[in-house]
Amino acid sequence: MEPKGKQRRRVHDEALKTLSAEDLSKFVSERSKADIERNPNLQAIRVYLMDGSYKAFKIDPAEVTVEELWEVASNKLMLTPSSCQSFFIWGLRDNFELLLYPHQRVDSIFKDWELFEQRYNNARPSGGKNIGSTLARSMSSLARTPSIREEPAETETKLVFRKTAIVPLSEEMRYQDSGAVHLFYIEAVRNVLASNYPCEVETAIQLGGIQLQLTVGDKNNDIHKPGYLKGTVTNYIPNYLFSRMKAEEWEHLLFEQHSKCKGKNPYNLEVEYLTLVRAWKHYGCTFFKGRYSQNDTFYKAEFEGKVRIGVNAYGIHIIEPTLLKIVSYTWDQLGDWTAQKQDFMLEVMMPSPPPKGLVNKLTASLRKKEKKVYFLKSNQAELLNDTMWDWLDYLGKLEDLDADQGGRKQTQSQPDDLV
């Protein structure tokens, strides 16, 4: 049975093979014209981007699939037939996201959302519905905690066009068209401000200055003067850093960086922003909310509480933004993991210290590697496990893991078949 992510990619890729740029444009125009002429059930459906803007499409949600909507949106956003493969449509409500399957009908997303939350986010049911089988897998990449940045939860289900879950950096960097670069940029900004990408003050100012230039244009001293950013500094600086200075000090530093961007091409600035954040090991992660639940004493505890757990091509990352602490492990360092309901256990192999002396060097290969175990609580433990399997499958490491770990693959919580 194929992992869910692989199933979604396979269907998606096969559809792309049949669509050239000309075919896609023709499909959109003919489909829209036919719908308008014959279908009385058309509705204006909004597809949101990561900066809060949206594109509206007139469709019959009971007839149109997610893949068909993705095709139309990709064309509207001027993505190339290649770059659009890095994106897909997600559902979002209550800061909880679902990466949707191509064959889902759009109306089913809105009708069945509560079932998805019950199944994947440990949400309490409001009625006696049976969850049954679902047609989606879910992610939670906009993880937040009240002490960091708590955005108002969406009360209605939204469709969001953004990067799909499995996009290696090497693949992302191949796409240089302006449409794709802009979507990569606005998603990076969202992750920086949501504290998924914690950074030091100097880097935050540099990123904030670029964002300010792209938002308001060249600095105008008659307009962009002290007080201009009053109440909006946290639109450019993450909350976990904001308390380190007064708002006026942040504004001054942002304006200094803003001035350095004057006259720069917007596309080049977006690339500059991406160049900075792509240098981080945890760039491009799918994030999950979690809590460090180790039974350590306060002084020995590696993390204080709420964390983000990120998964990408590099491996797995545990992040606590308030401490600016990021612990990263490559896929080759993973020893074992289990996911059961809200409990997630991760065992990693720590690198041995360099041996000293001739005897130690000779026996170094015989010594067992030190193991470290993390115990975490997460409503999305099952999804975290699922995403790890998807990445391992994508990277071609499943057979290696099975051989190296004595059949470990058989002991893990395998993902459900949701199709």
C-alpha positions as CSV (number, residue, x, y, z in Angstrom):
1,M,0.0,0.0,0.0
2,E,1.4,3.3,-1.0
3,P,2.0,6.1,1.6
4,K,-0.6,8.8,1.3
5,G,1.8,11.5,0.2
6,K,3.1,9.3,-2.6
7,Q,-0.4,8.6,-3.8
8,R,-1.1,12.3,-3.9
9,R,2.1,13.1,-5.8
10,R,1.6,10.3,-8.2
11,V,-1.9,11.4,-9.2
12,H,-0.8,15.0,-9.3
13,D,2.2,14.3,-11.5
14,E,0.3,12.1,-14.0
15,A,-2.2,15.0,-14.4
16,L,0.6,17.4,-15.1
17,K,2.0,15.2,-17.9
18,T,-1.2,15.9,-19.9
19,L,-1.2,19.6,-19.4
20,S,1.1,22.0,-21.3
21,A,0.8,25.7,-20.6
22,E,-1.4,26.1,-23.7
23,D,-3.6,23.1,-22.7
24,L,-4.0,24.6,-19.2
25,S,-5.1,28.0,-20.5
26,K,-7.5,26.3,-23.0
27,F,-8.9,24.1,-20.2
28,V,-9.5,27.0,-17.9
29,S,-11.3,29.2,-20.6
30,E,-13.4,26.4,-22.0
31,R,-14.4,25.0,-18.6
32,S,-15.3,28.5,-17.3
33,K,-17.3,29.3,-20.4
34,A,-19.2,26.0,-20.3
35,D,-20.0,26.4,-16.6
36,I,-21.3,29.9,-17.0
37,E,-23.5,28.9,-19.9
38,R,-25.0,25.7,-18.5
39,N,-24.6,25.5,-14.7
40,P,-27.0,27.3,-12.4
41,N,-25.1,26.2,-9.3
42,L,-22.0,28.3,-9.6
43,Q,-20.6,29.9,-6.5
44,A,-17.7,32.3,-6.0
45,I,-15.1,30.2,-4.2
46,R,-12.1,32.0,-2.7
47,V,-8.6,30.5,-2.7
48,Y,-6.4,32.3,-0.2
49,L,-2.7,32.9,-0.4
50,M,-0.3,32.9,2.6
51,D,-0.3,36.7,2.9
52,G,-4.1,36.8,3.4
53,S,-5.0,37.9,-0.2
54,Y,-7.2,35.7,-2.3
55,K,-8.3,34.8,-5.8
56,A,-12.0,34.1,-6.5
57,F,-13.3,31.5,-8.9
58,K,-16.8,30.8,-10.1
59,I,-17.3,27.1,-9.9
60,D,-19.9,24.4,-8.9
61,P,-18.3,23.1,-5.7
62,A,-20.3,19.8,-6.0
63,E,-18.8,19.1,-9.4
64,V,-15.3,20.6,-9.4
65,T,-12.5,18.6,-7.8
66,V,-9.6,20.0,-5.8
67,E,-7.3,19.2,-8.7
68,E,-9.4,21.1,-11.2
69,L,-9.5,24.1,-8.8
70,W,-5.7,23.8,-8.4
71,E,-5.3,23.9,-12.2
72,V,-7.4,27.0,-12.6
73,A,-5.6,28.7,-9.6
74,S,-2.2,27.8,-11.0
75,N,-3.0,29.5,-14.3
76,K,-4.4,32.6,-12.5
77,L,-1.2,32.9,-10.5
78,M,0.9,32.6,-13.6
79,L,2.8,29.5,-12.5
80,T,4.6,27.4,-15.1
81,P,3.5,23.8,-15.7
82,S,6.7,22.8,-13.8
83,S,6.6,25.2,-10.8
84,C,3.0,24.6,-10.0
85,Q,4.0,21.1,-9.0
86,S,5.4,22.5,-5.8
87,F,2.0,23.9,-4.7
88,F,-1.4,22.5,-3.9
89,I,-4.6,23.5,-2.1
90,W,-5.0,23.1,1.7
91,G,-8.0,23.5,3.9
92,L,-7.7,25.7,7.0
93,R,-9.8,26.4,10.0
94,D,-9.0,27.0,13.7
95,N,-5.2,27.2,12.8
96,F,-5.5,23.6,11.6
97,E,-4.6,22.6,8.1
98,L,-5.5,19.8,5.7
99,L,-3.5,19.0,2.7
100,L,-6.2,17.9,0.3
101,Y,-6.4,15.1,-2.2
102,P,-6.8,15.8,-6.0
103,H,-10.1,13.9,-6.4
104,Q,-11.9,15.5,-3.5
105,R,-15.0,17.5,-4.5
106,V,-14.7,21.1,-3.2
107,D,-18.0,21.0,-1.3
108,S,-16.9,17.9,0.7
109,I,-14.1,20.0,2.3
110,F,-16.6,22.4,3.8
111,K,-19.2,19.7,4.7
112,D,-16.7,17.2,6.4
113,W,-14.3,19.6,8.1
114,E,-15.5,18.7,11.6
115,L,-14.8,15.0,10.8
116,F,-11.3,15.9,9.7
117,E,-10.6,17.7,13.0
118,Q,-12.0,14.8,15.0
119,R,-9.8,12.4,13.2
120,Y,-6.6,14.4,13.0
121,N,-6.5,17.1,15.6
122,N,-8.1,15.4,18.6
123,A,-11.1,17.8,18.4
124,R,-14.2,17.0,20.4
125,P,-17.2,16.1,18.2
126,S,-20.2,18.4,18.4
127,G,-22.6,15.6,17.5
128,G,-22.8,11.9,17.2
129,K,-21.3,11.6,13.7
130,N,-19.2,8.7,12.7
131,I,-15.9,9.8,11.3
132,G,-15.8,6.9,8.8
133,S,-13.2,7.1,6.0
134,T,-11.7,10.5,4.9
135,L,-10.2,11.7,1.7
136,A,-7.6,14.0,3.1
137,R,-4.5,14.0,5.2
138,S,-3.8,16.9,7.5
139,M,-0.8,19.0,8.5
140,S,-0.3,21.8,11.0
141,S,2.5,24.1,9.7
142,L,1.2,27.3,11.3
143,A,1.9,26.1,14.9
144,R,1.6,28.8,17.5
145,T,1.5,29.2,21.2
146,P,-0.2,32.1,23.2
147,S,3.2,33.3,24.5
148,I,4.6,33.7,21.0
149,R,2.1,34.8,18.4
150,E,-1.6,33.8,18.6
151,E,-3.5,34.8,15.6
152,P,-7.3,34.8,15.7
153,A,-8.6,31.3,14.7
154,E,-10.5,31.2,11.4
155,T,-14.1,30.4,12.2
156,E,-14.9,29.3,8.6
157,T,-13.1,26.8,6.5
158,K,-10.8,28.4,4.0
159,L,-9.0,27.0,0.9
160,V,-5.3,28.0,0.9
161,F,-2.9,27.8,-2.1
162,R,0.6,27.1,-0.7
163,K,3.6,24.7,-0.9
164,T,2.7,21.1,-0.7
165,A,4.2,19.0,2.1
166,I,7.0,17.3,0.3
167,V,9.1,19.9,-1.5
168,P,12.9,19.5,-1.2
169,L,14.9,22.7,-1.3
170,S,16.8,21.5,-4.4
171,E,13.5,21.2,-6.2
172,E,12.2,24.5,-5.0
173,M,15.3,26.4,-6.1
174,R,14.8,25.2,-9.7
175,Y,11.8,27.4,-10.1
176,Q,12.7,31.0,-10.7
177,D,9.5,32.3,-12.4
178,S,8.1,35.3,-10.6
179,G,4.8,33.6,-9.7
180,A,6.6,30.8,-7.8
181,V,9.2,33.0,-6.2
182,H,6.4,35.3,-4.8
183,L,4.5,32.3,-3.3
184,F,7.7,30.9,-1.8
185,Y,8.5,34.4,-0.4
186,I,5.1,35.1,1.2
187,E,5.1,31.6,2.9
188,A,8.6,32.3,4.2
189,V,7.4,35.6,5.7
190,R,4.5,33.9,7.4
191,N,6.8,31.3,8.9
192,V,9.2,33.9,10.2
193,L,6.4,36.0,11.8
194,A,4.7,32.9,13.2
195,S,7.9,31.9,15.0
196,N,8.4,28.7,13.0
197,Y,11.7,30.2,11.8
198,P,13.3,31.7,14.9
199,C,16.3,34.0,14.4
200,E,18.5,36.6,16.1
201,V,17.6,40.3,16.2
202,E,20.1,41.3,13.4
203,T,18.6,38.8,11.0
204,A,15.0,39.7,12.0
205,I,15.7,43.4,11.2
206,Q,17.3,42.5,7.8
207,L,14.3,40.4,6.9
208,G,11.8,43.0,8.2
209,G,13.5,45.8,6.2
210,I,13.1,43.8,3.0
211,Q,9.5,43.0,3.8
212,L,8.8,46.7,4.6
213,Q,10.3,47.7,1.2
214,L,8.2,45.2,-0.6
215,T,5.1,46.4,1.3
216,V,5.3,50.2,1.1
217,G,7.9,50.8,-1.6
218,D,10.9,53.2,-1.4
219,K,11.4,55.0,1.9
220,N,9.9,58.5,1.8
221,N,11.1,60.6,4.7
222,D,7.9,62.8,4.6
223,I,5.7,59.7,5.1
224,H,7.9,57.1,6.7
225,K,8.8,58.9,9.8
226,P,8.7,58.1,13.6
227,G,5.2,56.8,14.4
228,Y,4.5,55.5,11.0
229,L,4.7,51.9,12.2
230,K,2.9,52.5,15.4
231,G,0.9,49.4,16.3
232,T,2.2,47.4,13.3
233,V,5.8,46.6,14.2
234,T,4.9,43.0,14.8
235,N,3.8,42.8,11.2
236,Y,7.6,42.8,10.5
237,I,9.2,41.5,13.7
238,P,8.3,38.2,15.4
239,N,6.5,38.6,18.8
240,Y,9.1,36.5,20.7
241,L,11.7,39.2,19.8
242,F,9.5,42.3,20.2
243,S,9.8,42.6,24.0
244,R,13.6,43.0,23.7
245,M,13.2,46.7,22.6
246,K,10.7,49.5,22.6
247,A,8.5,49.8,19.6
248,E,10.3,53.1,18.7
249,E,13.6,51.3,18.7
250,W,12.4,48.6,16.4
251,E,10.9,51.1,14.1
252,H,14.2,53.0,13.8
253,L,16.1,49.9,13.0
254,L,13.6,48.8,10.5
255,F,13.7,52.2,8.7
256,E,17.5,52.0,8.6
257,Q,17.3,48.6,6.8
258,H,14.4,49.9,4.7
259,S,16.6,52.7,3.4
260,K,19.2,50.2,2.2
261,C,16.6,48.6,-0.1
262,K,15.6,51.7,-1.9
263,G,15.3,51.3,-5.7
264,K,15.8,47.5,-5.6
265,N,13.8,45.3,-7.9
266,P,10.9,43.6,-6.1
267,Y,11.8,40.2,-7.6
268,N,15.4,40.5,-6.5
269,L,14.3,41.5,-3.0
270,E,12.1,38.4,-2.7
271,V,15.0,36.3,-3.8
272,E,17.3,38.0,-1.3
273,Y,14.8,37.3,1.5
274,L,14.6,33.6,0.4
275,T,18.4,33.3,0.2
276,L,18.6,34.3,3.9
277,V,16.0,31.9,5.2
278,R,16.9,29.0,2.9
279,A,20.3,28.8,4.6
280,W,18.6,27.4,7.7
281,K,18.4,23.7,8.2
282,H,14.8,23.9,9.2
283,Y,13.7,25.9,6.2
284,G,10.8,24.3,4.3
285,C,9.5,22.2,7.3
286,T,6.0,21.0,7.8
287,F,5.4,22.0,11.5
288,F,3.4,20.4,14.2
289,K,2.4,21.7,17.6
290,G,3.9,19.9,20.5
291,R,4.9,19.9,24.1
292,Y,8.1,18.6,25.6
293,S,7.1,16.1,28.3
294,Q,10.4,14.7,29.5
295,N,10.5,13.9,33.2
296,D,13.7,16.0,33.7
297,T,14.3,18.4,36.6
298,F,13.9,22.1,35.7
299,Y,17.6,22.6,35.5
300,K,18.2,19.6,33.2
301,A,15.2,20.1,30.9
302,E,16.3,20.7,27.3
303,F,13.1,22.6,26.5
304,E,10.6,24.5,28.8
305,G,7.3,23.4,27.3
306,K,5.6,24.3,24.0
307,V,7.7,23.5,20.9
308,R,7.3,23.1,17.2
309,I,8.3,19.8,15.6
310,G,9.5,20.3,12.0
311,V,10.1,17.7,9.3
312,N,11.9,18.3,6.0
313,A,14.4,16.8,3.7
314,Y,17.2,17.4,6.2
315,G,15.5,15.5,9.0
316,I,13.6,16.4,12.1
317,H,13.8,19.6,14.2
318,I,12.6,20.5,17.7
319,I,12.2,24.3,18.1
320,E,11.4,26.5,21.0
321,P,11.3,30.1,19.6
322,T,11.3,31.9,23.0
323,L,14.6,30.3,23.8
324,L,15.9,30.7,20.2
325,K,16.7,27.0,20.5
326,I,16.7,24.6,17.6
327,V,17.8,21.0,17.8
328,S,18.1,19.2,14.5
329,Y,18.8,15.6,13.6
330,T,19.4,14.1,10.1
331,W,17.5,11.2,8.9
332,D,20.6,9.0,9.3
333,Q,20.6,9.9,13.0
334,L,17.1,8.6,13.6
335,G,17.2,5.4,15.7
336,D,13.5,4.7,16.3
337,W,10.2,6.5,16.9
338,T,6.7,5.6,17.9
339,A,3.4,7.6,17.6
340,Q,0.3,6.6,19.6
341,K,-2.6,9.0,19.9
342,Q,-1.0,12.1,21.5
343,D,2.3,10.5,22.5
344,F,5.4,10.8,20.3
345,M,8.7,9.2,21.2
346,L,11.8,9.9,19.2
347,E,15.1,8.1,19.6
348,V,18.2,9.6,17.9
349,M,21.8,8.4,17.7
350,M,24.2,11.0,19.0
351,P,27.6,11.3,17.4
352,S,30.4,9.8,19.5
353,P,33.1,12.2,20.8
354,P,36.4,12.0,18.9
355,P,38.6,9.2,20.4
356,K,41.8,10.2,22.1
357,G,44.9,7.9,22.1
358,L,45.8,4.9,20.0
359,V,43.7,2.3,21.9
360,N,40.6,4.4,21.8
361,K,41.0,5.0,18.1
362,L,41.3,1.3,17.4
363,T,38.2,0.5,19.5
364,A,36.1,3.5,18.4
365,S,34.3,1.4,15.8
366,L,33.3,-1.2,18.4
367,R,31.7,1.3,20.8
368,K,28.0,1.7,20.8
369,K,26.6,5.0,19.7
370,E,25.0,7.1,22.5
371,K,21.2,7.3,22.2
372,K,19.0,10.2,23.2
373,V,15.3,9.9,23.6
374,Y,12.7,12.7,23.4
375,F,9.1,12.3,24.7
376,L,6.7,14.8,23.2
377,K,2.9,15.4,23.4
378,S,1.1,16.4,20.2
379,N,-2.5,16.2,19.0
380,Q,-0.9,15.6,15.6
381,A,1.4,12.8,16.6
382,E,-0.1,10.5,14.0
383,L,0.4,13.1,11.3
384,L,4.0,13.7,12.3
385,N,4.6,10.0,12.0
386,D,2.9,10.0,8.6
387,T,5.0,12.9,7.3
388,M,8.2,11.2,8.4
389,W,7.3,8.1,6.4
390,D,6.4,10.3,3.4
391,W,9.8,11.9,3.5
392,L,11.7,8.7,4.0
393,D,9.8,7.2,1.0
394,Y,10.5,10.3,-1.1
395,L,14.2,10.2,-0.2
396,G,14.4,6.5,-0.9
397,K,15.5,5.5,2.6
398,L,12.9,3.0,3.6
399,E,14.8,-0.1,2.4
400,D,18.0,1.2,4.1
401,L,16.1,1.7,7.4
402,D,14.6,-1.7,7.3
403,A,18.0,-3.3,6.7
404,D,20.0,-1.2,9.2
405,Q,17.5,-1.3,12.1
406,G,16.5,-4.9,12.0
407,G,13.0,-4.5,10.5
408,R,12.2,-1.3,12.4
409,K,9.8,-0.3,9.6
410,Q,7.5,-3.1,10.8
411,T,7.3,-1.8,14.4
412,Q,6.2,1.7,13.5
413,S,2.7,3.1,13.5
414,Q,2.0,2.8,9.7
415,P,-0.1,5.5,8.1
416,D,-3.7,4.7,7.4
417,D,-5.0,4.2,3.9
418,L,-7.2,7.2,3.4
419,V,-8.1,6.8,-0.2
